């Protein structure tokens, strides 16, 4: 097919137009560029153009030791920093054959679910904003602030927590912290009906999202889409249930894998909202279990120079936005020989090439926002 960028006079009526959305555009969640070929108001072809934020994190991993790479790993998806750290330390611990103390396992699970709620609240607030609904984002930031307060108290960070360590966690929990977390979780849960009523109950929101941007299950498998985006298309897969890690094996009764079959923008939002409710339930279950744990260490003592034995391993986790994996290759040195990152948003955003063709330009923002991605997670 021959594409003509500029048409003049009457011939322009039958000429495809190439339109760039981004890379600096308020509707692209950051420096993502979409190259669209339009026939009037309808999108004929869509190509995501990435790389504007690329920092070369995978190469930087090779020049940092196993303590330092945690700092690099938690930054690619800045809304899921704690979950990003988990994959790295789990990979190194697996190479070392290291058992993590029970208190560290349950605390990691609790913090991972709190981080999941923080991530989802951002999109629960920002997605309606992109469709013209300004109110939900104010509610979302209020709830996020409550949870960020307890996360900051335990780790010292508000976004990049740097609380995971190989062998456990950085330090023990502050006195009375579990009670404050329980109060924060209950407070957030008491106001979550805002999204059920204010957003899902809004006729305009439902009209803009129902039946729009349908992603078939076949495309989910073809592109490696994961997380709530995949489950909204009927792909019933969640690592927390299907390949349990941390304490998720003991939380089967509480863990609920939320799925839909419609695969449209509305289904993706509903999955995200229900997952948030379930993450709060999982946090409560972790708190109940931690109340009964005997006192003990929260990390392992490590040598001054930490070296992973020669070999390779792959550690993957169910991050808030989907599957996050680290393929670690070691030559027996204190730095990784290779550390390949498989990020959720990188795979998920490829689905735009299938989702956008045939839709209207007016629906482009609704579809783009419903993929719930972070550009740093794409570019790495």
N, C-alpha and C positions, 0 to 999 in steps of 0.2 A: 504493500500500500504506500502510495506517495502522499506525503503530508505537505501541505502548503501553509506556511505560517501567516502570510498576509494576502488578503484578497481585496480587489478594488472594483467598485461599481457593482453591477448586477451579478457578476460572477461570484461575489462574496457570499451570496445566499446559500450556495451549495459547497462552500469551502470549509474544511475543518480548521478550527482555530486551536493553537497550542497556548495553553494558559499555565503560568507558574504560580502555584500557591506556596509562598515561602521563598527562601528559607527563613526570612524574618517576617513572621505573620502571626497575629494574636490567636489564630485558630489552629495552629500546628503544634501547640504544647512545647514550643522550643524551636531549635533550628533544624526542622525537617522541611524538605522541599518536595512538593508533589507536582509532577509534570503531567498535566491533563490535556488530552485531545478532545475537543468539544465539537459536537454537531448541534448548533443552536444552544439550547439549555441542557442538553443531555451529554453525559460523559461517555465517550467512545473507548478511551484507553487511559489507564492511569499507571504511572511509574513513580514509586517512592524513591527519592534520591537522598541518600544518607551520607554521613561522614563528616559533617560540618563541626561536630564536637569531638571527633576522635582524639583520644589522648594516648593511645597505645598502651593501655593498662596491661595487656597480656605480655608485652615485651618488658614493661617495667617490673612485672612480677619476678623476672629472671635475674634482676639486679638487686633484689631485696631478700632478706632472710625471712624465716618462717614467722617471726614475730612482726616484722614490718609489713608483710603483704596484707595483713588484716586491714590496715589503714587504707590500702589501695582498693581492696575488694568491696568495702562497704559504700563506695561512692558512685558506682555506675547507676544504680537505681536509688536515688537519694531519698525516696519515700520508703524504702525497705532496707535501710542500712543494717539493722540487726540481723535480718534474715540473710543478707548477703554475706555477712561475716561467718555465719554458721557453716555454709558449704565449705569454706576454706579450712576452718579448724577441724571440721569433721573429716576432710580428706587427709590432713596431716595426721590426725589421731588414728585413722585407719591404717596408714602406712606404718605408724609406730606400734600398732597393736595395743593402743592405750585405752584403758577403761576410765570413763569419766565418773566422778563421784555422783551419787544419786541426787543430792541436793542441787548440783549443777545441772543435771539432766532436767529436773522439773522446773528449775528457774529459767533455763533456756527456753523450755516449751512455753512457759508463761509469757516471757518477754517477746517470743516470736509471735504469739497471738495478739498481744497488745500492739506490736508493730504492724500486724495485719490490719487491725482496726484503724490505726492511724493512716495507713495507706489508703484503705477503702473510703474513709471519711473524706479525704481530699477529693476523690473522684465523685463521690456522692454529692458533694457541694459544687464542684466545678463543672460537671457535665450539664446540669440544668442551667447553669450560668451561660454556657455556650449556646443554649437554645432560647435565651432571653429571660430565664427565671433567676433573678438576682438574690432572692431571699435565702435559699438553702445554703449558700456558701457561708453566710454569717453563722448559721447554726452549726455547720461542719467545723468551723474554726473554733467555736466555743467548746465543742466536745473534744476536739484535738488538743486544745490547751489543757484540759483536765488530765488527759492521759500523758501528754508530754511532760507535765509537771512531775509525775511519779517516775517517768523514764529518765528525766534529767536528774532527779534526786539519787537514783541508784547508780547512774553511769557517769554523770557530769556533762553529758551531751544532749542536745535537743534534736539533732538530726543524725549526726555521725557518732554513734554511741561508743564505739571502740571498747566494748565491754567483754567480748569473747576473747578467750586466750586458748592456745593449744593446751588441752588438759582440763578446761573448765572455764571459769569466769575470772575477771580481774580481781575482785575482792568480795567480801561478804556483804550481805544486805544490811542496810541501816535498821536500827531498832524501830519497830513499829511500822516498817514499810509495807508489809503484807496487808495490814489493816487499812492503810491509806489507799493501796491499790484496790482493795475490795470496795471501798467507798467510791472511788473514781469510776470503777466498772459499773456499779449500781447507778451512779448518777448519769452516766452516758446512756445506759440502757433505758432509763426512765424517760428519755427524750428522743429515742430513736423513732417513735411513731411519727415524728415530723416528716420523715422521708416517705413513710407509707401513706400519710394523708396529703401532705403538701405537694409532693412530687408525683407519686404514682396515682394519686387521686385527681391530678390535674388533667383536664380534657385536652388542653393544648399540648402538654408533654406527651400524652399517649398518642395523639394524632401525629406528632412529629417523629415518633419512634416505632410505632407498631407496624410491622410489615416492611420496614425500611432496613436496607443493608443486611439481607438474609445471607448468612454464611452456612453453606451445607456441610454436613459432617465429612464428606469426602474431601473437601478443601482443607478442613481442620487436619486430617491425617496427612494430606499431601504436603502441607507447608509446615507441619510440626507445631501448630498452634496449641497452646496449653492454657491452664488456669481457668478463670471464670468465663473467658471468651469461648474456649472449647466446650466447657460444660453447658453453656447456653445453647449450643448446637446439638446437644444430646450425647456428647462424648463423655461418658461417666468414668473419669479417671482422676484420681487424687492420690498423690504419693503418701500423704499422711495415713490413708487407709490401705492403699494397695501395696506399698513398701514402707511400713512404719519405721520411723526413726525417732530419736529423742524418746519422749514418753507417750507418743501417739498410740502405740500398741495397747496401752492401758486406758485410753480414752475413747475406745470404739463406741461405747454406749452414748457418749456425748457428741462425738464427731458426726456431723451430717454433711454429706456431699450433695450440694445443691445443683440440680440440673434443670434444664428446660429443653424443649424440642424445637421451638420456633426459630431460634438462631438469629433473631432480629435485634435491633438496638434496644428495644424494650426488654427482651429476654436477658440480654447482657447486663442491663442495669438491675433487673430483678435478682439475678444470680449474685451480683456484687452486694446488694442490700441484704439478702438472706445470709450470705457468707459472713457479713459483719455481725449480724445477730448471733450466729453460731460461734464466731470467734470470741464474743463476750461470754457465751456459755462455757467455752473451753477454758477461758481465763479463770472463771469461777471454779471450775473443776480442778484446775491446777492449784488454786489457792486452798481449796478444801484438802487436797492431798498433802500440800506443803505444811499445813497446820499440824499434821500428824507425823511429820518426819523427825527422826531423832537428830540431835545436833551432830554436826560432822563437817568435814572440809568441803570447800566449794571449788577447789582446783587441785591439780597435781603439782608436785614439785618437779621442776624441769632443770636440766643441766644448763650451765652458763651459755654454752654454744649448742643449739638444737640442730641436729642433722637427721633428716629422714633417710631410712635405708634405701638402697637401690631398688627400683621397681616402679610400678605405676598403679594408679587407682582412679576411680571416678566416684565422686560424691554428688548426689543431686538432692534438692530439697523442693518442697512445694512453697515457693515464694508467693507473696500476695498477688503478683501479676502472672504467675505461671511457673513453669519448671526452670529452676536455676541450677546449673551444673558446673563442676570444676573437674577437669581431667588433669591430674597431677602426674608428672614424670620426674623421678628423682634419680640422680647419679650418685647419691650418698653424700652430697655436699649440704651446706647450711642454706643454700638458696635452691629454688626449684630449677630443674633443667628446662622444664616446660610446664606452663599452667594455662590450659585452654579454658576459656569462660564460655558457657552456653547460657545466654541471657534470654529471658522470656520475651521481652519486647522486640528483640531482633527478629525472632520467628513470627511473632504475632502480626507485626506491621506488614509483612509480605502479603498477608491476606488482602490488603487494599487493592492489589492488582486484580483480584477476583471480585471484591465487594463493590468497587466504584463503577466499573463499566456498566452502562445501561441505566444508571441512576441520574437524577437531576443535580445540577450544581447546588441548588438550594438544600439538598439533603447531604451534601458532602461533609459539612461540619458535624452533622448529627452522627454520621457513620464514623468519621475520624475520631470523634470524642469517645464513642462507645467502645473503642479498642483499648482504652485505659492504659496508655503506654507512657513511658518516661524516655525522652530522647537520649539521655546518657546511657540508658540500658540498651539502646540500639547501637550507639556508636562506640561504646566501651573505650 
